[in-house]
Amino acid sequence: MNENIDELDDYLFKQIKPTEAESLKTEHVIREKVTVSPERRKLLRLVGVFGKEEKQLKEESGLNDFFFKFHMDFLLKEGFLKLEDGMYRLTDTGIAMHDSVC
């Protein structure tokens, strides 16, 4: 064992890195959060394959500013959407989710 790393460091490093099963479970939980939310499904459907500007997306969604930001932040953070040149677009993960729930 490296002299700079003791057993506690080794244990903590193993705890930080999730196993493949834990990563898969986390991915399923995140996908479930998208599928059970009608607002998030609607936002994915509205963005569609061509993308939309924020103003147009906000108007078409009918959500108030708080909930629009809440759901969009989630979809961006979890990698379902990306923001390019002022347009929201689906990522590959977002396209797969769009195809399955819309």
LINBELZI-V655266 format. One record per pair of residues at least 24 apart in sequence whose C-alpha atoms are under 8 Angstrom apart, sorted by sequence separation. I is the first residue (numbers start at 1). J is the second residue. D is the distance in whole Angstrom. If there is no record, write none. Layout:
i=I j=J d=D
i=I j=J d=D
This chain:
i=40 j=71 d=6
i=39 j=71 d=7
i=40 j=72 d=8
i=54 j=86 d=7
i=53 j=86 d=6
i=54 j=87 d=7
i=53 j=87 d=5
i=54 j=88 d=7
i=40 j=75 d=8
i=52 j=87 d=5
i=53 j=88 d=6
i=51 j=87 d=6
i=52 j=88 d=5
i=51 j=88 d=5
i=52 j=89 d=7
i=51 j=89 d=5
i=50 j=89 d=7
i=51 j=90 d=7
i=49 j=89 d=7
i=47 j=88 d=7
i=48 j=89 d=8
i=49 j=90 d=7
i=47 j=89 d=6
i=48 j=90 d=7
i=47 j=90 d=7
i=44 j=90 d=8
i=49 j=95 d=7
i=30 j=78 d=8
i=44 j=94 d=7
i=48 j=98 d=8
i=45 j=98 d=6
i=44 j=98 d=6
i=41 j=98 d=8
i=45 j=102 d=6
i=44 j=102 d=8
i=41 j=101 d=7
i=41 j=102 d=7
i=31 j=97 d=8
i=35 j=101 d=7
